[in-house]
Amino acid sequence: MPEAHGLILFMMATLALNLTPGPDMLYVIARSVGQGRAAGVVSAFGIAAGCLVHMLAVAFGLAGLVMTVPAAYEVIKYAGAAYLIWLGIKQLTDRRELKAAAEIRPDSLKEIFLQGVVTNVLNPKVALFFLAFLPQFVVRTGNVAAQIILLGVLFNISGTIVNVVVAWTAGWLGERFNAREGLAGRFRRLSGVVFIGLGVRLALLERK
């Protein structure tokens, strides 16, 4: 187990990091504004599931492959960027606001959850972050894998709580504005622009 003072420092650093706006938070906001609080909350849980994949990869040494093999990093990075850009284009080209209400079929919560998972898993920067951050708080004489899993779960819980609060707030604001005529379509287009921006940002990230 990590030492008590180390665990306190870890939780303080974790909260500060999770409160800092980043790609995951922007993704949750875009989902919440575009389709409501439920979509935002589900996307937050999808991101949390993706973080679990990264955390297990770090715990069992798989993330080292991303660090040591440049081609693996590039493939994952560009796949994630392409996926985000595709989601953005889908939002921008959707003409649902022009259809009758009965014909509107928003993305299902299952689809949104899976999109959150894929978006997070295909971001190699998350794996590299966990690889650099979590081991700093590990006691080397203990079970390293178990400690990394514990720290990863705590980090994920903190981040998920923050993202759920963000989703609830952004969704509430989105619902208020979407009730006004013509704003629903604008918010969907704004969400699309955010997704494309996140995809371009990921594609342009340099490996450090």
Backbone as a ProteinNet text record, in pm:
[ID]
protein_1_A
[PRIMARY]
MPEAHGLILFMMATLALNLTPGPDMLYVIARSVGQGRAAGVVSAFGIAAGCLVHMLAVAFGLAGLVMTVPAAYEVIKYAGAAYLIWLGIKQLTDRRELKAAAEIRPDSLKEIFLQGVVTNVLNPKVALFFLAFLPQFVVRTGNVAAQIILLGVLFNISGTIVNVVVAWTAGWLGERFNAREGLAGRFRRLSGVVFIGLGVRLALLERK
[TERTIARY]
84.5	0	87.8	44.4	118	115.1	219.4	223.7	116.4	73.9	-39	-11.9	106.8	133.6	144.8	197.8	205.3	67.4	-23.6	-159.8	-232.8	-207.4	-268.7	-218.7	-88.5	-31.6	-88	-103.9	-158.7	-300.3	-384.8	-522.5	-530.5	-441.4	-440.3	-401.1	-297.1	-254.1	-361.7	-426.6	-532.1	-647.9	-692.5	-804.3	-768	-645.5	-602.2	-599.4	-548.8	-540.7	-679.5	-768.3	-902.1	-988.3	-957.5	-1032.5	-980.5	-863.9	-807.7	-875	-937	-1005.2	-909	-950.4	-870.5	-960.4	-905.1	-984.5	-1104.8	-1086.6	-1198.1	-1312.6	-1279	-1382.4	-1452.6	-1375.1	-1435.5	-1527.9	-1487.8	-1571.3	-1703.9	-1696.1	-1816.8	-1907.5	-1848.3	-1927.6	-1997.8	-1924.2	-1983.1	-2099.3	-2081.9	-2189.1	-2309.8	-2283.2	-2391	-2472	-2402	-2470.3	-2545.6	-2485.4	-2546.3	-2666.4	-2665.3	-2773.7	-2827	-2785.1	-2844.9	-2758.1	-2806.7	-2730.4	-2702.6	-2802.1	-2782.7	-2668.7	-2664.5	-2557.3	-2422.1	-2416.5	-2291.3	-2243.5	-2336.5	-2300.2	-2251.9	-2323	-2283.2	-2147.4	-2122	-1991.2	-1880.9	-1911.9	-1814.5	-1780.9	-1882.4	-1856.8	-1783.2	-1808.7	-1734.4	-1586	-1557.6	-1418.7	-1354.6	-1431.8	-1379.6	-1342.6	-1425.5	-1395.5	-1268.3	-1252	-1130	-1007.1	-1020.5	-909.2	-870.8	-968.6	-938.4	-849.4	-873.7	-789.9	-646	-628	-493	-427	-505.6	-450.6	-402.3	-480.2	-439.5	-317.8	-312.7	-197.5	-69.6	-77.6	38.1	74.9	-26.3	-0.6	70.4	37.6	95.7	201.1	247.5	361.4	334.7	209.3	181.3	203.6	183.5	198.8	343.1	437.6	576.7	597.9	510.5	519.4	497.7	400.8	372.5	491.5	560.1	673.6	795.4	814.8	938.5	925.3	802.4	783.3	710.1	781.8	719.2	601.6	611.9	505.8	375.1	382.6	261.3	194.2	274	220.4	150.5	216.3	160.3	30.3	25.9	-94.5	-213.1	-190.8	-298.8	-341.5	-243.6	-273.9	-359.9	-319.8	-394	-529.6	-537.7	-668.2	-764.3	-715.8	-800	-839.7	-745.2	-774.7	-879.8	-864.6	-960.4	-1099.3	-1104.2	-1234.1	-1303.7	-1229.7	-1289.3	-1336.5	-1255.8	-1294.7	-1418.4	-1426.4	-1546.3	-1670	-1657.3	-1771.1	-1812.8	-1713.7	-1745.1	-1816.2	-1767.5	-1832	-1974.8	-1992.8	-2126.6	-2221.5	-2170.9	-2252.4	-2285.1	-2186.4	-2204.2	-2296.2	-2295.9	-2374.1	-2511	-2540.4	-2669.8	-2775.8	-2880.2	-2987.8	-3114.9	-3097.8	-3215.4	-3307.3	-3248.6	-3333.6	-3432.1	-3409.5	-3499.8	-3611.2	-3603.1	-3701.1	-3811.2	-3916.8	-4023.9	-3972.1	-4029.9	-3982.2	-3988.7	-4089.3	-4104.9	-3994.8	-3930.6	-3826.8	-3688.2	-3676.5	-3546.8	-3502.8	-3381.7	-3327.3	-3188.5	-3181.8	-3050.8	-2964.9	-2834.9	-2747.3	-2794.3	-2793.8	-2835.1	-2729.3	-2768.6	-2673.8	-2564.7	-2598.5	-2496.7	-2392.7	-2438.4	-2345.4	-2256	-2315.2	-2238.7	-2134.8	-2173.7	-2079.9	-1960.9	-1989.8	-1882.8	-1794.2	-1854.5	-1775.4	-1680.3	-1727.2	-1641.3	-1524.8	-1552.7	-1446.9	-1342.4	-1389.4	-1298	-1215.7	-1282.6	-1212.4	-1097.4	-1120	-1016.4	-907.6	-947.5	-850.1	-756.8	-808.8	-727.5	-647.6	-637.5	-553	-428.1	-315.3	-195.3	-138.7	-174.1	-125.5	-177.7	-296.6	-350.3	-262.9	-224.6	-137.5	-3.1	54.1	182.9	172.2	57	36.4	33.8	-44.4	-50.1	87.5	159.3	290.8	387.7	373	462.6	415.1	282.6	226.4	211.6	147.8	114.5	236.9	343.6	457.8	526.4	507.4	570.7	522.4	404.3	343.9	344.3	421	426.6	542.2	518	623.4	688.6	816.1	883	890.5	886.3	897.9	766.6	657.9	528.7	494.9	370.1	321.3	292.3	381.8	373.3	245.6	212.5	93.1	-33	-44.2	-162.6	-172.6	-58.7	-60.5	-101.3	-50.7	-86.8	-236	-289	-433	-513	-471.1	-540.6	-535.1	-415.9	-402	-481.8	-480.8	-556.3	-705.8	-754.3	-897.1	-934.4	-850.4	-877.2	-876.1	-777.7	-771.1	-896	-939	-1054.8	-1183.3	-1197.2	-1316.5	-1324.3	-1212.1	-1208.1	-1243.1	-1181.4	-1207.8	-1351.8	-1408.2	-1545.9	-1644.1	-1619.9	-1706.6	-1703.4	-1583.9	-1570.6	-1644.3	-1623.7	-1687.3	-1839.4	-1888.9	-2034	-2093.7	-2026.8	-2073.2	-2072	-1964.9	-1954.8	-2066.1	-2091.1	-2195.9	-2333.1	-2359.1	-2488.1	-2508.5	-2404.6	-2413.6	-2427.4	-2340.1	-2344.5	-2474.5	-2522.8	-2648.9	-2766	-2764.6	-2873.4	-2872.8	-2753.6	-2743.9	-2786.6	-2743.6	-2781.1	-2930.6	-2996	-3141.1	-3213.6	-3162.3	-3224	-3217.6	-3100.4	-3082.4	-3147.7	-3147.2	-3205.5	-3356.1	-3415.9	-3560.4	-3594.1	-3495.8	-3519.1	-3507.2	-3593.8	-3600.4	-3468.9	-3421	-3302	-3171.3	-3170.7	-3045	-2999.1	-3090.9	-3053.4	-2955.3	-2987.9	-2899.2	-2764.1	-2763.1	-2636.6	-2549.2	-2610.8	-2533.7	-2476.4	-2553.1	-2502.3	-2382.4	-2390.8	-2277.9	-2156.8	-2183.8	-2075.2	-2008	-2089.2	-2034.4	-1946.9	-1993.5	-1915.6	-1781.3	-1781.5	-1656.2	-1560.9	-1615.2	-1531.9	-1468.5	-1548.3	-1494.6	-1383.4	-1405.8	-1303.9	-1178.9	-1198.2	-1084.6	-1003.2	-1072.1	-1002.1	-925.2	-986.6	-919.5	-793.5	-802.7	-685.9	-577.9	-619.5	-524.3	-449.3	-521.7	-458.5	-361.3	-402.6	-316.7	-187.1	-191.9	-75.3	13.2	-32.3	47.1	179.4	285.4	417.3	445.8	510	548.3	666	655.9	763	826.8
-120.3	0	125	230	356.8	411	485.7	544.6	652.3	677.7	768.1	908.6	963.9	1100.7	1106.6	998.3	992.3	985.9	914.6	902.2	1035.9	1112.4	1245	1337.6	1335.8	1416.8	1374.9	1244.4	1193.2	1244.4	1240.3	1283.8	1434.3	1511.2	1655.5	1684.8	1614.9	1633.5	1585.5	1475.2	1419	1516.5	1574.7	1668	1790.6	1841.2	1957.7	1925.9	1808.6	1768.8	1749.1	1686.3	1658.4	1783.4	1886.8	2012.4	2101.3	2065.2	2142.9	2102.2	2195.7	2159.6	2095.8	1983.8	1912.8	1849.9	1768.1	1707.1	1626.9	1550	1469.7	1558.6	1665.1	1755.5	1826.1	1869.1	1934.2	1838.1	1712.6	1612.1	1595.7	1588.1	1573.6	1695.1	1814.6	1936.6	1936	1899	1896.4	1798	1681.6	1581.8	1631.8	1692.9	1740.1	1849.4	1945.8	2057.4	2008.4	1915	1867.4	1777.4	1696.2	1597.5	1584.2	1667.2	1666.1	1602.9	1615.4	1570.5	1421.6	1341.3	1196.1	1156.9	1218.1	1188.9	1228.8	1343.9	1388.5	1295.9	1254.1	1164.8	1030.4	977.7	848.7	860.7	972.2	990.8	997.4	1055.8	1059.8	919.1	832.4	693.7	617.2	651.7	590.8	626.4	752.4	796.8	724.3	706.7	635.3	491.6	426.5	290.2	286.4	387.4	396	415.1	495.7	517.3	387.8	302.6	173.8	89.3	96.9	23.3	72.8	204.6	261.6	225.1	230	201.2	56.6	-37.2	-178.1	-200	-125.1	-136.9	-92.6	14.9	62	-37.9	-87.9	-180.4	-306.5	-354	-479	-458	-331.5	-305.3	-286.8	-294	-284.9	-143.9	-43.1	94.6	125.7	45.2	64.6	48.9	-30.6	-48.8	84	160.8	291	385	373	459.7	423.3	293.5	248.8	226.8	209.3	183.4	302.8	391.1	511.8	480.2	372.9	340.1	310.2	241.9	210.4	337.3	430.9	558.5	631.9	639.2	713.2	650.7	518.4	450.5	480.1	468.6	493.4	640.3	729.7	873.1	910.8	868.6	907.7	837.3	716.7	648.8	725.4	770.8	849.4	982.5	1048.4	1176.8	1160.5	1056.2	1031.6	1003.7	930.5	897	1023.1	1111.3	1234.8	1324.7	1334.9	1417.2	1360.1	1227.6	1163.2	1196.6	1192.3	1227.7	1372.4	1461.3	1602	1624.1	1558.1	1570.3	1516.6	1408.9	1351.3	1452.4	1525.2	1627.7	1742.6	1785.4	1900.6	1869.7	1746.3	1711.9	1655	1642.8	1588.7	1696.2	1665.5	1762.7	1727.4	1671.1	1626.5	1741.4	1860.9	1972.3	2010.9	1961.7	1993	1888.9	1781.1	1674.1	1692.8	1616.3	1617.2	1554.2	1594.8	1544.5	1392.7	1334.1	1189	1115.5	1181.3	1116.3	1130.6	1214.2	1239.9	1120	1069.4	959.4	999.8	1050.4	1087.6	963.1	983	870.4	803.1	670.6	598.4	613.4	593.1	603.6	498.1	382.9	278.9	326.7	389.8	442.3	550.2	637.6	746.1	690.2	587.9	525	465.6	390.6	328.3	433.2	543.5	651.2	711.1	726.3	777.1	683.4	552.9	453.2	461.4	457.5	456.5	585.1	698.1	826.5	829.1	775.7	776.4	672.4	552.4	445.8	481.9	551.3	586.2	715.9	762.1	877.9	828.1	811.5	755.8	846.7	974.5	1066.1	1026.9	964	919.6	808.7	713.8	604.5	657.8	752.5	809	889.4	956.6	1031.7	936.7	830	733.3	671.2	643.8	582.6	674.7	805.5	901.6	940.7	945.8	1002.2	898.4	787.2	691.5	633	592.1	529.7	620.4	752	843.5	821.8	762.9	747.6	601.6	519.6	376.6	348	263.8	215.9	95.4	107	4.5	-131.1	-131.6	-258.7	-336	-274	-340.7	-399	-443.4	-496.4	-378.6	-356	-237.2	-236.7	-350.9	-357.9	-327.2	-384.4	-361.5	-214.6	-152.9	-12.3	77.3	47.7	127.3	114.1	-6.5	-26.1	55.9	52.1	129.3	278.6	329.1	471.4	508.3	420	445.5	451.5	362.8	363.4	492.2	534.3	658.6	778.7	781.7	889.8	890.3	771.8	759.5	801.9	764.4	803.4	955.2	1016.6	1163.5	1229.7	1181.5	1240.1	1220.5	1104.8	1077.6	1166.6	1186.6	1275.5	1416.4	1465.2	1599.1	1605.7	1505	1506.4	1493.6	1419	1406.8	1540.9	1610.6	1744.2	1839	1832.6	1916.2	1881.4	1751.3	1707.3	1755.2	1746.8	1789.4	1939.5	2015.4	2161.2	2201.9	2147.3	2181.6	2134.7	2016.9	1966.1	2054.1	2100.9	2189.6	2319.1	2375.7	2498.1	2472.2	2356.7	2322.8	2308.4	2244.3	2226.2	2360.2	2450.7	2583.7	2657.5	2650.3	2721.8	2648.7	2514.5	2437.1	2457.5	2501.8	2526.4	2645.6	2727.5	2843.2	2801.8	2854.5	2817	2842.8	2741.4	2753.9	2727.3	2727.2	2710.9	2565.6	2471.3	2329.7	2295.3	2338.9	2311.4	2377.6	2498	2568.1	2494.8	2442.6	2369.5	2240	2173.1	2051.6	2086.2	2196.2	2235.4	2274.6	2341.6	2376.6	2250.1	2150.2	2023.3	1960.3	1965.6	1910	1978	2110.9	2186.4	2147.5	2128.4	2088.4	1952.1	1855.2	1722.3	1728.9	1805	1817.6	1885	1987.8	2055.5	1961.4	1876.8	1780.2	1679.2	1638.1	1544	1603.7	1728.3	1796.3	1814.5	1851.5	1869	1739.3	1628.3	1499.7	1463.5	1488.6	1455.4	1535.1	1657.9	1745	1730.5	1652.1	1634.9	1567.2	1619.4	1559	1466.8	1355.9	1262.2	1319.6	1326.4	1382.9	1274.2
0	0	0	-70.9	-64.2	78.1	115.3	247.8	261	387.5	411.8	358.3	388.5	343.3	191.2	132.8	-13.2	-75.3	-9.2	-60.3	-52.8	54.2	67.1	-43.6	-66.7	-174.6	-309.7	-328.1	-453.7	-476.4	-371.6	-386.4	-411.3	-350.8	-374.9	-519.7	-567	-705.4	-801.9	-767.7	-852	-867.2	-756.4	-761.4	-845.5	-826.3	-903.6	-1052.7	-1087.7	-1228.4	-1288.3	-1213	-1265.3	-1277.6	-1198.5	-1208	-1321.3	-1375.2	-1485.7	-1616.1	-1687.5	-1812.9	-1912.3	-1967.7	-2066	-2171.1	-2259.5	-2366.7	-2316.9	-2208.8	-2157.6	-2110.5	-2037	-1987.9	-2103.6	-2203	-2319.3	-2394	-2401.5	-2467.7	-2392.5	-2260.2	-2178.1	-2194.3	-2194.3	-2211.8	-2346.6	-2451.4	-2585.5	-2592.3	-2533.9	-2531.6	-2451.9	-2337.6	-2250.4	-2317.1	-2376.3	-2442.2	-2565.2	-2639	-2763	-2743.7	-2635.8	-2620.7	-2479.3	-2387.2	-2254.3	-2147	-2023.2	-1908	-1909	-1947.2	-1947.1	-2039.8	-2157.8	-2253.1	-2196.3	-2128.9	-2069.6	-1959.2	-1872.8	-1762.4	-1816.8	-1916.3	-1975.2	-2043.5	-2109.8	-2173.1	-2067.3	-1950.6	-1840.6	-1793.4	-1785.1	-1745.3	-1854.4	-1980.4	-2089	-2081.4	-2053	-2035.6	-1917.6	-1809.4	-1692.9	-1728.9	-1809.8	-1852.5	-1936.8	-2023.4	-2102.5	-2014.9	-1908.7	-1816.1	-1745.1	-1717.2	-1654.7	-1745	-1875.8	-1970.7	-1962.6	-1962.2	-1952.4	-1820.5	-1713.2	-1581.2	-1572	-1624.6	-1624.1	-1713.4	-1824.4	-1913.9	-1843	-1766.4	-1691.2	-1582.3	-1510.3	-1399.8	-1446	-1564.6	-1613.1	-1722.1	-1736.5	-1821.1	-1968.5	-2011.9	-2155.2	-2209.6	-2125.4	-2172.8	-2210.5	-2161.1	-2199.5	-2348.8	-2411.7	-2556.4	-2629.1	-2580.5	-2641.6	-2624.6	-2511	-2482.6	-2567.7	-2592.6	-2657.5	-2807.5	-2855.9	-2999.3	-3061.5	-3131.4	-3188.3	-3279.7	-3357.9	-3452.5	-3380.1	-3265.3	-3188.9	-3139.7	-3092.3	-3046.5	-3159.6	-3275.3	-3388.5	-3438	-3445.8	-3494.2	-3402.7	-3271	-3174.9	-3179.7	-3188.8	-3189.7	-3309.5	-3428.6	-3549	-3558.5	-3504.4	-3500.9	-3411.3	-3296.2	-3205.9	-3266.3	-3334.7	-3398.1	-3507.4	-3588.7	-3696.4	-3640.5	-3529.2	-3468.5	-3417.2	-3349.8	-3298.9	-3412.7	-3517.9	-3632.3	-3699.4	-3707.1	-3765.4	-3682.7	-3548.3	-3462.5	-3486.5	-3502.1	-3525.8	-3657.6	-3762.9	-3893.9	-3888.1	-3814.5	-3797.6	-3733.3	-3632	-3567.2	-3663	-3740.5	-3829.2	-3947.1	-3993.3	-4112.3	-4077.9	-3949.5	-3907.3	-3925.2	-3999.8	-4025.2	-3948.4	-3831.9	-3757.5	-3718.2	-3699.5	-3658.5	-3768.1	-3890.8	-4000.4	-4015.2	-3936	-3946.1	-3842.2	-3859.4	-3759.4	-3632	-3518	-3389.3	-3381	-3440.2	-3433.7	-3507.8	-3601	-3680	-3617.1	-3514.9	-3455.5	-3373.1	-3403.3	-3325.2	-3274.6	-3151.4	-3098	-3076	-3063.6	-3034.2	-2905.4	-2905	-2784.6	-2676.6	-2551.6	-2441	-2453.3	-2508.1	-2529.7	-2629.8	-2738.1	-2838.3	-2777.8	-2697.7	-2636.4	-2538.9	-2460.9	-2368.2	-2443.4	-2550.6	-2628	-2695.4	-2739.6	-2799.3	-2696.5	-2572.3	-2466	-2438.4	-2437.6	-2415.8	-2526.5	-2651.6	-2766.2	-2771.1	-2747.2	-2749.9	-2650.9	-2531	-2428.1	-2455.8	-2494.8	-2519.8	-2634.5	-2735.7	-2851.4	-2832.7	-2709.9	-2679.5	-2606.6	-2676.9	-2612.6	-2504.9	-2507	-2404.3	-2266.2	-2261.2	-2132.5	-2075.9	-2161.8	-2118.2	-2069.8	-2144.2	-2106.1	-1976.7	-1958.3	-1834.2	-1714.5	-1724.6	-1615.4	-1590	-1698	-1686.7	-1613.6	-1633.4	-1568.5	-1429.1	-1408.6	-1284.9	-1173.4	-1201.7	-1096	-1025	-1097.2	-1026.9	-926	-935.7	-841.3	-698.3	-682.3	-549.6	-503.1	-572.3	-541	-446.6	-346.5	-256.6	-322.7	-354.7	-434.6	-366.2	-231.7	-160.5	-157.4	-201	-201.4	-336.6	-350.8	-478.2	-570.7	-667.5	-752.8	-835.7	-895.9	-981	-901.6	-780.3	-696.5	-655.7	-624.5	-585.9	-702.9	-822.2	-939.4	-968.7	-952.9	-974.1	-873.1	-745.4	-641.7	-673.8	-707.2	-738.4	-862.4	-961.7	-1084.3	-1058.7	-972.4	-939	-865.8	-770.2	-697.2	-791.8	-881.8	-979.9	-1067.5	-1108.4	-1196.3	-1126	-999.9	-923.5	-912.3	-878.6	-867.5	-1000	-1107.9	-1239.2	-1283.8	-1252	-1292.1	-1217.6	-1088.5	-1010.2	-1069.4	-1100.4	-1159.6	-1292.3	-1377.9	-1510	-1501.3	-1403.7	-1387	-1345.4	-1254.2	-1212.8	-1332.4	-1411.1	-1531	-1629.4	-1647.6	-1739.9	-1693.9	-1566.3	-1511.4	-1532.3	-1505.2	-1519.9	-1666	-1751.4	-1893.7	-1957.3	-1914.9	-1968.4	-1930.2	-1806.9	-1761.3	-1842	-1862.4	-1942.6	-2086.6	-2140	-2277	-2294	-2197.2	-2205.1	-2198.2	-2117.8	-2107.6	-2240.5	-2303.8	-2429.7	-2546.4	-2541.1	-2650.7	-2661.2	-2550.2	-2553.5	-2641.9	-2671.1	-2757	-2903.2	-2981.3	-3122.5	-3194.4	-3265.4	-3348.9	-3277.7	-3141.6	-3070.4	-3063.9	-3072.2	-3066	-3177.8	-3300.2	-3413.2	-3396.4	-3339.8	-3318.7	-3217.6	-3113.1	-3013.3	-3070.9	-3156.8	-3220.1	-3307.7	-3380.5	-3464.9	-3379.8	-3267.1	-3176	-3122	-3086.8	-3039.8	-3147.1	-3272	-3382.2	-3397.7	-3385.3	-3395.5	-3282.4	-3161.1	-3047	-3073.4	-3122.6	-3150.9	-3255	-3361.5	-3466.4	-3409.4	-3327.9	-3265.8	-3178.2	-3100	-3016.2	-3101.6	-3214.4	-3303.4	-3363.8	-3409.2	-3467.4	-3360.8	-3240.3	-3130.7	-3103	-3099.1	-3074.7	-3186.2	-3310	-3424.4	-3422.8	-3369.2	-3370.3	-3246.6	-3148.6	-3027	-3058.7	-3000.3	-3017.2	-2898.4	-2926.3	-2820.8	-2744.6	-2612	-2530.9	-2445.2
[MASK]
++++++++++++++++++++++++++++++++++++++++++++++++++++++++++++++++++++++++++++++++++++++++++++++++++++++++++++++++++++++++++++++++++++++++++++++++++++++++++++++++++++++++++++++++++++++++++++++++++++++++++++++++

